[in-house]
């Protein structure tokens, strides 16, 4: 199940223990599904519920 970032609600995300979330310059963070271990830390950290499973 892939994690997705809602671009209208996205805060800066720096909580991933395996470095699956990256951000270049002023772009929105992106989750690398190949690195993601689905620990759920990003979904718990995001108070705006911008990261979710689909």
Biopython code that builds the backbone (N, CA, C, O; Angstrom):
import numpy as np
from Bio.PDB.StructureBuilder import StructureBuilder

atoms = [
    (1, "UNK", "N", (0.851, -1.177, 0.000)),
    (1, "UNK", "CA", (0.000, 0.000, 0.000)),
    (1, "UNK", "C", (0.896, 1.240, 0.000)),
    (1, "UNK", "O", (1.702, 1.413, 0.914)),
    (2, "UNK", "N", (0.771, 2.083, -0.987)),
    (2, "UNK", "CA", (1.627, 3.257, -1.130)),
    (2, "UNK", "C", (1.160, 4.406, -0.246)),
    (2, "UNK", "O", (-0.039, 4.619, -0.067)),
    (3, "UNK", "N", (2.114, 5.135, 0.299)),
    (3, "UNK", "CA", (1.794, 6.349, 1.048)),
    (3, "UNK", "C", (1.759, 7.499, 0.069)),
    (3, "UNK", "O", (2.535, 7.534, -0.886)),
    (4, "UNK", "N", (0.868, 8.433, 0.298)),
    (4, "UNK", "CA", (0.687, 9.580, -0.579)),
    (4, "UNK", "C", (0.698, 10.850, 0.252)),
    (4, "UNK", "O", (0.242, 10.845, 1.395)),
    (5, "UNK", "N", (1.208, 11.930, -0.304)),
    (5, "UNK", "CA", (1.215, 13.219, 0.377)),
    (5, "UNK", "C", (0.176, 14.121, -0.273)),
    (5, "UNK", "O", (0.205, 14.343, -1.484)),
    (6, "UNK", "N", (-0.741, 14.639, 0.536)),
    (6, "UNK", "CA", (-1.734, 15.594, 0.057)),
    (6, "UNK", "C", (-1.023, 16.937, -0.092)),
    (6, "UNK", "O", (-0.661, 17.556, 0.908)),
    (7, "UNK", "N", (-0.821, 17.390, -1.315)),
    (7, "UNK", "CA", (-0.036, 18.592, -1.585)),
    (7, "UNK", "C", (-0.660, 19.856, -1.015)),
    (7, "UNK", "O", (0.039, 20.855, -0.848)),
    (8, "UNK", "N", (-1.954, 19.845, -0.709)),
    (8, "UNK", "CA", (-2.613, 21.020, -0.142)),
    (8, "UNK", "C", (-2.438, 21.112, 1.372)),
    (8, "UNK", "O", (-2.742, 22.149, 1.961)),
    (9, "UNK", "N", (-1.958, 20.056, 2.005)),
    (9, "UNK", "CA", (-1.861, 20.032, 3.466)),
    (9, "UNK", "C", (-0.470, 19.734, 3.991)),
    (9, "UNK", "O", (-0.299, 19.578, 5.200)),
    (10, "UNK", "N", (0.511, 19.651, 3.142)),
    (10, "UNK", "CA", (1.811, 19.101, 3.502)),
    (10, "UNK", "C", (2.686, 20.036, 4.341)),
    (10, "UNK", "O", (3.011, 21.136, 3.895)),
    (11, "UNK", "N", (3.068, 19.615, 5.542)),
    (11, "UNK", "CA", (4.087, 20.333, 6.314)),
    (11, "UNK", "C", (5.459, 19.731, 5.961)),
    (11, "UNK", "O", (5.528, 18.764, 5.202)),
    (12, "UNK", "N", (6.511, 20.277, 6.487)),
    (12, "UNK", "CA", (7.830, 19.680, 6.280)),
    (12, "UNK", "C", (7.923, 18.393, 7.091)),
    (12, "UNK", "O", (7.620, 18.376, 8.284)),
    (13, "UNK", "N", (8.338, 17.335, 6.441)),
    (13, "UNK", "CA", (8.414, 16.037, 7.097)),
    (13, "UNK", "C", (9.867, 15.607, 7.250)),
    (13, "UNK", "O", (10.592, 15.494, 6.262)),
    (14, "UNK", "N", (10.288, 15.370, 8.477)),
    (14, "UNK", "CA", (11.673, 14.975, 8.748)),
    (14, "UNK", "C", (11.727, 13.826, 9.753)),
    (14, "UNK", "O", (12.710, 13.697, 10.482)),
    (15, "UNK", "N", (10.722, 13.020, 9.804)),
    (15, "UNK", "CA", (10.625, 12.007, 10.850)),
    (15, "UNK", "C", (10.937, 10.586, 10.388)),
    (15, "UNK", "O", (10.919, 9.668, 11.208)),
    (16, "UNK", "N", (11.216, 10.377, 9.126)),
    (16, "UNK", "CA", (11.402, 9.031, 8.593)),
    (16, "UNK", "C", (12.716, 8.415, 9.081)),
    (16, "UNK", "O", (13.781, 8.996, 8.870)),
    (17, "UNK", "N", (12.658, 7.242, 9.732)),
    (17, "UNK", "CA", (13.874, 6.612, 10.253)),
    (17, "UNK", "C", (14.765, 5.996, 9.175)),
    (17, "UNK", "O", (15.928, 5.699, 9.447)),
    (18, "UNK", "N", (14.250, 5.796, 7.953)),
    (18, "UNK", "CA", (15.051, 5.192, 6.891)),
    (18, "UNK", "C", (15.328, 6.158, 5.742)),
    (18, "UNK", "O", (15.863, 5.754, 4.710)),
    (19, "UNK", "N", (14.971, 7.417, 5.910)),
    (19, "UNK", "CA", (15.249, 8.424, 4.895)),
    (19, "UNK", "C", (14.452, 8.276, 3.613)),
    (19, "UNK", "O", (14.940, 8.612, 2.534)),
    (20, "UNK", "N", (13.225, 7.775, 3.722)),
    (20, "UNK", "CA", (12.382, 7.589, 2.541)),
    (20, "UNK", "C", (11.687, 8.867, 2.099)),
    (20, "UNK", "O", (11.109, 8.910, 1.013)),
    (21, "UNK", "N", (11.734, 9.914, 2.926)),
    (21, "UNK", "CA", (11.095, 11.185, 2.581)),
    (21, "UNK", "C", (12.181, 12.169, 2.184)),
    (21, "UNK", "O", (13.124, 12.395, 2.942)),
    (22, "UNK", "N", (12.054, 12.757, 0.998)),
    (22, "UNK", "CA", (13.045, 13.719, 0.546)),
    (22, "UNK", "C", (12.345, 14.976, 0.046)),
    (22, "UNK", "O", (11.157, 14.973, -0.274)),
    (23, "UNK", "N", (13.131, 16.053, -0.008)),
    (23, "UNK", "CA", (12.597, 17.321, -0.486)),
    (23, "UNK", "C", (13.736, 18.081, -1.144)),
    (23, "UNK", "O", (14.800, 18.251, -0.548)),
    (24, "UNK", "N", (13.517, 18.538, -2.369)),
    (24, "UNK", "CA", (14.524, 19.305, -3.102)),
    (24, "UNK", "C", (14.094, 20.759, -3.180)),
    (24, "UNK", "O", (13.045, 21.071, -3.744)),
    (25, "UNK", "N", (14.888, 21.637, -2.624)),
    (25, "UNK", "CA", (14.592, 23.062, -2.686)),
    (25, "UNK", "C", (13.260, 23.404, -2.054)),
    (25, "UNK", "O", (13.015, 23.070, -0.895)),
    (26, "UNK", "N", (12.401, 24.063, -2.804)),
    (26, "UNK", "CA", (11.105, 24.486, -2.288)),
    (26, "UNK", "C", (9.983, 23.541, -2.695)),
    (26, "UNK", "O", (8.810, 23.862, -2.504)),
    (27, "UNK", "N", (10.320, 22.382, -3.252)),
    (27, "UNK", "CA", (9.291, 21.429, -3.662)),
    (27, "UNK", "C", (8.719, 20.720, -2.439)),
    (27, "UNK", "O", (9.288, 20.779, -1.349)),
    (28, "UNK", "N", (7.611, 20.063, -2.629)),
    (28, "UNK", "CA", (6.994, 19.318, -1.544)),
    (28, "UNK", "C", (7.746, 18.020, -1.299)),
    (28, "UNK", "O", (8.354, 17.484, -2.225)),
    (29, "UNK", "N", (7.719, 17.498, -0.071)),
    (29, "UNK", "CA", (8.364, 16.223, 0.214)),
    (29, "UNK", "C", (7.780, 15.091, -0.629)),
    (29, "UNK", "O", (6.602, 15.106, -0.987)),
    (30, "UNK", "N", (8.627, 14.114, -0.935)),
    (30, "UNK", "CA", (8.240, 12.955, -1.724)),
    (30, "UNK", "C", (8.645, 11.705, -0.953)),
    (30, "UNK", "O", (9.729, 11.662, -0.372)),
    (31, "UNK", "N", (7.783, 10.682, -0.940)),
    (31, "UNK", "CA", (8.079, 9.429, -0.266)),
    (31, "UNK", "C", (8.562, 8.412, -1.296)),
    (31, "UNK", "O", (7.878, 8.137, -2.281)),
    (32, "UNK", "N", (9.749, 7.860, -1.053)),
    (32, "UNK", "CA", (10.304, 6.820, -1.917)),
    (32, "UNK", "C", (9.744, 5.478, -1.437)),
    (32, "UNK", "O", (10.158, 4.973, -0.393)),
    (33, "UNK", "N", (8.816, 4.908, -2.184)),
    (33, "UNK", "CA", (8.158, 3.667, -1.765)),
    (33, "UNK", "C", (9.124, 2.493, -1.714)),
    (33, "UNK", "O", (8.849, 1.508, -1.028)),
    (34, "UNK", "N", (10.253, 2.571, -2.423)),
    (34, "UNK", "CA", (11.257, 1.520, -2.365)),
    (34, "UNK", "C", (12.006, 1.489, -1.051)),
    (34, "UNK", "O", (12.485, 0.434, -0.635)),
    (35, "UNK", "N", (12.116, 2.644, -0.382)),
    (35, "UNK", "CA", (12.800, 2.737, 0.910)),
    (35, "UNK", "C", (11.839, 2.640, 2.087)),
    (35, "UNK", "O", (12.236, 2.228, 3.177)),
    (36, "UNK", "N", (10.583, 3.016, 1.879)),
    (36, "UNK", "CA", (9.594, 3.098, 2.957)),
    (36, "UNK", "C", (9.365, 1.735, 3.605)),
    (36, "UNK", "O", (9.144, 0.739, 2.916)),
    (37, "UNK", "N", (9.420, 1.703, 4.950)),
    (37, "UNK", "CA", (9.159, 0.468, 5.694)),
    (37, "UNK", "C", (7.770, 0.482, 6.325)),
    (37, "UNK", "O", (7.432, -0.408, 7.105)),
    (38, "UNK", "N", (6.968, 1.488, 5.991)),
    (38, "UNK", "CA", (5.598, 1.636, 6.490)),
    (38, "UNK", "C", (5.509, 1.578, 8.014)),
    (38, "UNK", "O", (4.644, 0.902, 8.572)),
    (39, "UNK", "N", (6.418, 2.300, 8.679)),
    (39, "UNK", "CA", (6.427, 2.339, 10.142)),
    (39, "UNK", "C", (5.307, 3.217, 10.690)),
    (39, "UNK", "O", (4.897, 3.046, 11.838)),
    (40, "UNK", "N", (4.806, 4.159, 9.883)),
    (40, "UNK", "CA", (3.704, 5.008, 10.298)),
    (40, "UNK", "C", (4.100, 6.283, 11.013)),
    (40, "UNK", "O", (3.227, 7.059, 11.400)),
    (41, "UNK", "N", (5.402, 6.528, 11.204)),
    (41, "UNK", "CA", (5.823, 7.741, 11.913)),
    (41, "UNK", "C", (5.388, 9.009, 11.185)),
    (41, "UNK", "O", (5.007, 9.986, 11.830)),
    (42, "UNK", "N", (5.437, 9.009, 9.864)),
    (42, "UNK", "CA", (5.050, 10.212, 9.123)),
    (42, "UNK", "C", (3.554, 10.476, 9.256)),
    (42, "UNK", "O", (3.137, 11.631, 9.344)),
    (43, "UNK", "N", (2.747, 9.426, 9.272)),
    (43, "UNK", "CA", (1.302, 9.625, 9.398)),
    (43, "UNK", "C", (0.946, 10.114, 10.792)),
    (43, "UNK", "O", (0.008, 10.895, 10.949)),
    (44, "UNK", "N", (1.682, 9.666, 11.811)),
    (44, "UNK", "CA", (1.430, 10.118, 13.186)),
    (44, "UNK", "C", (1.923, 11.545, 13.396)),
    (44, "UNK", "O", (1.288, 12.323, 14.108)),
    (45, "UNK", "N", (3.052, 11.892, 12.779)),
    (45, "UNK", "CA", (3.653, 13.212, 12.946)),
    (45, "UNK", "C", (2.838, 14.311, 12.274)),
    (45, "UNK", "O", (2.750, 15.426, 12.788)),
    (46, "UNK", "N", (2.251, 14.000, 11.140)),
    (46, "UNK", "CA", (1.566, 15.016, 10.342)),
    (46, "UNK", "C", (0.220, 15.385, 10.968)),
    (46, "UNK", "O", (-0.748, 14.634, 10.854)),
    (47, "UNK", "N", (0.165, 16.526, 11.620)),
    (47, "UNK", "CA", (-1.054, 16.997, 12.260)),
    (47, "UNK", "C", (-2.143, 17.398, 11.277)),
    (47, "UNK", "O", (-3.310, 17.519, 11.650)),
    (48, "UNK", "N", (-1.764, 17.602, 10.029)),
    (48, "UNK", "CA", (-2.745, 18.006, 9.022)),
    (48, "UNK", "C", (-3.257, 16.810, 8.225)),
    (48, "UNK", "O", (-4.040, 16.976, 7.290)),
    (49, "UNK", "N", (-2.822, 15.621, 8.586)),
    (49, "UNK", "CA", (-3.239, 14.387, 7.922)),
    (49, "UNK", "C", (-2.985, 14.438, 6.417)),
    (49, "UNK", "O", (-3.808, 13.980, 5.624)),
    (50, "UNK", "N", (-1.831, 15.004, 6.028)),
    (50, "UNK", "CA", (-1.483, 15.110, 4.620)),
    (50, "UNK", "C", (-0.874, 13.814, 4.079)),
    (50, "UNK", "O", (-0.820, 13.620, 2.865)),
    (51, "UNK", "N", (-0.411, 12.917, 4.976)),
    (51, "UNK", "CA", (0.153, 11.646, 4.551)),
    (51, "UNK", "C", (-0.818, 10.551, 4.941)),
    (51, "UNK", "O", (-1.254, 10.478, 6.090)),
    (52, "UNK", "N", (-1.154, 9.707, 3.995)),
    (52, "UNK", "CA", (-2.141, 8.661, 4.280)),
    (52, "UNK", "C", (-1.900, 7.460, 3.383)),
    (52, "UNK", "O", (-1.255, 7.573, 2.341)),
    (53, "UNK", "N", (-2.413, 6.322, 3.785)),
    (53, "UNK", "CA", (-2.314, 5.110, 2.969)),
    (53, "UNK", "C", (-3.475, 5.080, 1.994)),
    (53, "UNK", "O", (-4.588, 5.500, 2.312)),
    (54, "UNK", "N", (-3.195, 4.573, 0.792)),
    (54, "UNK", "CA", (-4.301, 4.394, -0.169)),
    (54, "UNK", "C", (-4.196, 3.061, -0.834)),
    (54, "UNK", "O", (-5.030, 2.722, -1.673)),
]
sb = StructureBuilder()
sb.init_structure("model")
sb.init_model(0)
sb.init_chain("A")
sb.init_seg("    ")
for serial, (resi, resn, name, xyz) in enumerate(atoms, 1):
    if name == "N":
        sb.init_residue(resn, " ", resi, " ")
    sb.init_atom(name, np.array(xyz, "f"), 0.0, 1.0, " ", f" {name:<3s}", serial, name[0])
structure = sb.get_structure()
